[in-house]
Amino acid sequence: MPSESPEQIRAILNRVRTIALVGASEKPNRPSHEVMVFLQRQGYRVIPVNPRLAGQQLLSETVYPDLASLPEPVDMADLFLAPARTDAVIDQAIAAGIPVLWLQIGVINDAGVARAEAAGLTTVMDRCPKQEIPRLGIGPVSARV
């Protein structure tokens, strides 16, 4: 079952440092772009993932085509994808051993989340860290011990 309590979400956001943002957009008016900017300002390292933009720079980070191509481990995969497109990405997150799988608001995949949890991943579904961080009073990464 996805993590839903304020305590669980707070614990996740306090331990995460590096986030792969899957479905990152170069368009400033897109929610994925706004969330990436917000997370960077909070001190998280956000690595954009989008096959259409692979190899380009987005907000001072190189864009990668998929989770399997990331050059370093990440603490969380944040998915901005249509639910029908999440299964392959969830499988990549499991294969890469990414500890946290976060599905954005409206991104619902109960079977995929169950598969991820069975593989040992912590999951959050139908929530947005840009909303949860201020709601839970979580400060910038640099202020955390």
N, C-alpha and C positions, 0 to 999 in steps of 0.2 A: 504494500500500500504506500503511495507516495507520502513523503513528509509534508505535513500540513500544519502542525501546531506552530505557534510563534516561536517556541523554544527550539524546535527542530530546525526551522528555517534560519533563525538567528545563529545557531551553531554552524550550519552549513556556510552561511555568508561570512562568518568570522574566521573560518579555517581556510576558505578558498583564497588563493592569491592569483592564479593564472586561469583564464577562461578562454575556451575556444567558442567563438560566437558563430554558429552555423547558420548561413543565410544572411550574412552581413551584406549591407547595401552601401553603395557609394552615394546614394541620394539622401541628402540631409533631412528630408521630410519623411523618410521611412522610419517606422518604429525601431527596426534593428540598428539603424545608424544612431538614432537618439539614445538608445540603451547603451551602445558601445561608447559613445561620448560620455555618458553619465558614469559608467563603470570605470572608465579611465580616470575621470576626475576624482573618483573615490579611491584611486590608487591601485586598482586591479590592473594586471597586465591582460589585455584582451587581444587575442589572436583571431583575426577574421578568417572565416572559411566560406568560400563561394567558388565553385568551379568556373563560373563565367568571368570572375575577376582574378583568377589565380595568377600569381607572379606580379601583380600590381601592388602599389602601396595604398593603404587606406588608414587614415588617422595615424600615420607614422609606423604602421605595421605592415609586413608582407602578408598578402592574402594567399591562403593555401586552398587547393582544390577539394580536399576532404580530410577527415580526421586521421586517416592512415598516413597522410603526407606531413603531418606536423613534425618539426625538427626537434621538439622537446616535449616532455610530459606536461599535461595540463591537469588542473584540479577539478575542472568542471566543463561540460559541454552544454551550452545554452542554445536550444534549437528554435529558430525562427523559420519554420517550414510548414507547409500544408501537412496535416496529419498523414495523408496518404504517402508522403515522401519521407516519413521518419524511420521506417523499418530498417533500411540499409544503414542509416546513420546510427541508429541505436546499436545495430550489430557491430559497426566500427568502434563505437564507444566501449562496448563490451570487450572486443578483441584488443583494444588499446589499454584496457584496464583503467579507464578514466573513472575516478571515484564517484563523481556526482553527475547525474544526468538531469538537466532542467529543461522542461518543455514549457514554452511561453504560453501566455493567455490564449486560449482557443486552440492550442495544439494538444489534442487529446488522442492518446494511443494506449489504451488500457493493456492490451496484449503485449505491446512493446515494453511498457513500463514493468509489467510482471516478469518479462524475460530478463530485463536489466536487473531487477531486484534479485531474481533467482541466481544471477551471476555475481551478486555481491555489491552492485552499485546502489548508492543512495539516490532516490529520485524525488523530484518535485514536478508537479504537472499543473498546468492552467494557472500559473502565477508569473509575475514579472519581478526580477530583482530591483528594477528601478522604482517600483512601488513598495516593495518589501523593505528595502534599506531605510528609507525615511520613516515608514510606518513603525518599524521596530527600533528606531533610534540608533542604528548602527553607524558608527563613525568611520572616517577614512581608514584605509589599511594602515597607513603610517602611524596612526594613533593607537593601534592594537599591539598588545604584547604577545 
